[in-house]
Amino acid sequence: MVVLHVKRGEESCFLVETTTAEAMDAVIALVSELYHGRLRIERLCTAMEGLAAHGIMKTPQMQGLTDEQIRELK
């Protein structure tokens, strides 16, 4: 049993547990898949924070209008 500590610079990313019998290509593919999945999740969380802070985008018909004009149209 081998535990790999995956880092980026000094930042610790995650641990991967594997065996010594596992082919190096398979381990590299597994670590790459995990790391890219982690990056996707991090980007999704950042996007969700932005959505929570700023709300959804206005429809194309409402873009460029002031809040008062939008209230009048509704």
GROMACS elastic network, one bead per residue, 0.5 to 0.9 nm:
[ bonds ]
;  ai    aj funct       b0    kb
    1    17     6  0.71033   500
    1    18     6  0.59145   500
    1    20     6  0.64277   500
    2    16     6  0.82262   500
    2    17     6  0.57836   500
    2    18     6  0.52697   500
    2    19     6  0.54564   500
    2    20     6  0.65997   500
    3    15     6  0.65199   500
    3    16     6  0.55670   500
    3    18     6  0.63050   500
    3    19     6  0.83426   500
    4    14     6  0.84348   500
    4    15     6  0.55480   500
    4    16     6  0.50165   500
    4    17     6  0.62712   500
    4    18     6  0.77568   500
    5    12     6  0.74858   500
    5    13     6  0.77425   500
    5    14     6  0.62147   500
    5    16     6  0.65722   500
    5    17     6  0.89340   500
    6    11     6  0.89042   500
    6    12     6  0.64297   500
    6    13     6  0.55747   500
    6    14     6  0.54204   500
    6    15     6  0.59408   500
    6    16     6  0.74602   500
    6    31     6  0.81203   500
    6    35     6  0.87160   500
    7    10     6  0.65291   500
    7    11     6  0.55766   500
    7    13     6  0.51371   500
    7    14     6  0.72034   500
    7    15     6  0.89330   500
    8    11     6  0.52724   500
    8    12     6  0.65439   500
    8    13     6  0.68099   500
    9    12     6  0.80347   500
   12    15     6  0.86230   500
   13    35     6  0.80705   500
   13    38     6  0.87649   500
   14    34     6  0.89679   500
   14    35     6  0.84396   500
   16    30     6  0.88053   500
   16    31     6  0.73478   500
   18    21     6  0.85058   500
   18    22     6  0.69995   500
   18    27     6  0.76185   500
   19    22     6  0.55348   500
   20    23     6  0.80025   500
   21    24     6  0.89959   500
   22    25     6  0.85223   500
   22    26     6  0.68717   500
   22    27     6  0.68515   500
   23    26     6  0.53323   500
   23    27     6  0.64414   500
   23    28     6  0.87879   500
   24    27     6  0.50767   500
   24    28     6  0.61163   500
   24    29     6  0.85306   500
   25    28     6  0.51539   500
   25    29     6  0.61113   500
   25    30     6  0.85891   500
   26    29     6  0.50720   500
   26    30     6  0.61174   500
   26    31     6  0.86346   500
   27    30     6  0.50456   500
   27    31     6  0.61165   500
   27    32     6  0.84637   500
   28    31     6  0.51833   500
   28    32     6  0.60104   500
   28    33     6  0.85087   500
   29    32     6  0.51205   500
   29    33     6  0.60900   500
   29    34     6  0.86225   500
   30    33     6  0.51443   500
   30    34     6  0.61868   500
   30    35     6  0.85605   500
   31    34     6  0.51426   500
   31    35     6  0.60181   500
   31    36     6  0.85330   500
   32    35     6  0.51308   500
   32    36     6  0.60535   500
   32    37     6  0.84225   500
   33    36     6  0.53032   500
   33    37     6  0.60581   500
   33    38     6  0.85529   500
   34    37     6  0.50935   500
   34    38     6  0.61133   500
   34    39     6  0.86897   500
   35    38     6  0.50390   500
   35    39     6  0.63053   500
   35    40     6  0.87503   500
   36    39     6  0.50200   500
   36    40     6  0.62473   500
   36    41     6  0.86968   500
   37    40     6  0.50684   500
   37    41     6  0.62720   500
   37    42     6  0.86122   500
   38    41     6  0.51849   500
   38    42     6  0.61760   500
   38    43     6  0.87167   500
   39    42     6  0.50078   500
   39    43     6  0.62027   500
   39    44     6  0.85814   500
   40    43     6  0.51773   500
   40    44     6  0.61662   500
   40    45     6  0.86629   500
   41    44     6  0.50015   500
   41    45     6  0.61650   500
   41    46     6  0.86269   500
   42    45     6  0.51540   500
   42    46     6  0.62545   500
   42    47     6  0.86671   500
   43    46     6  0.50829   500
   43    47     6  0.61617   500
   43    48     6  0.86150   500
   44    47     6  0.50704   500
   44    48     6  0.61639   500
   44    49     6  0.86709   500
   45    48     6  0.50369   500
   45    49     6  0.62308   500
   45    50     6  0.86878   500
   46    49     6  0.51256   500
   46    50     6  0.63444   500
   46    51     6  0.86864   500
   47    50     6  0.50744   500
   47    51     6  0.61723   500
   47    52     6  0.86140   500
   48    52     6  0.60878   500
   48    53     6  0.85360   500
   49    52     6  0.50670   500
   49    53     6  0.61440   500
   49    54     6  0.85946   500
   50    53     6  0.50504   500
   50    54     6  0.59353   500
   50    55     6  0.76464   500
   51    54     6  0.52945   500
   51    56     6  0.62211   500
   51    57     6  0.89538   500
   52    55     6  0.56007   500
   52    56     6  0.83552   500
   54    57     6  0.85573   500
   57    60     6  0.87946   500
   57    63     6  0.84987   500
   58    61     6  0.79564   500
   58    62     6  0.58749   500
   58    63     6  0.57884   500
   59    62     6  0.53071   500
   59    63     6  0.63153   500
   60    63     6  0.53119   500
   60    64     6  0.87135   500
   61    64     6  0.84105   500
   61    65     6  0.86410   500
   62    65     6  0.57437   500
   62    66     6  0.86101   500
   62    69     6  0.89204   500
   62    70     6  0.68840   500
   63    66     6  0.85042   500
   65    68     6  0.80424   500
   65    69     6  0.59826   500
   65    70     6  0.64887   500
   66    69     6  0.52402   500
   66    70     6  0.63813   500
   66    71     6  0.87830   500
   67    70     6  0.51085   500
   67    71     6  0.62786   500
   67    72     6  0.87471   500
   68    71     6  0.51497   500
   68    72     6  0.63325   500
   68    73     6  0.87978   500
   69    72     6  0.50850   500
   69    73     6  0.63060   500
   69    74     6  0.87872   500
   70    73     6  0.51280   500
   70    74     6  0.63133   500
   71    74     6  0.52359   500
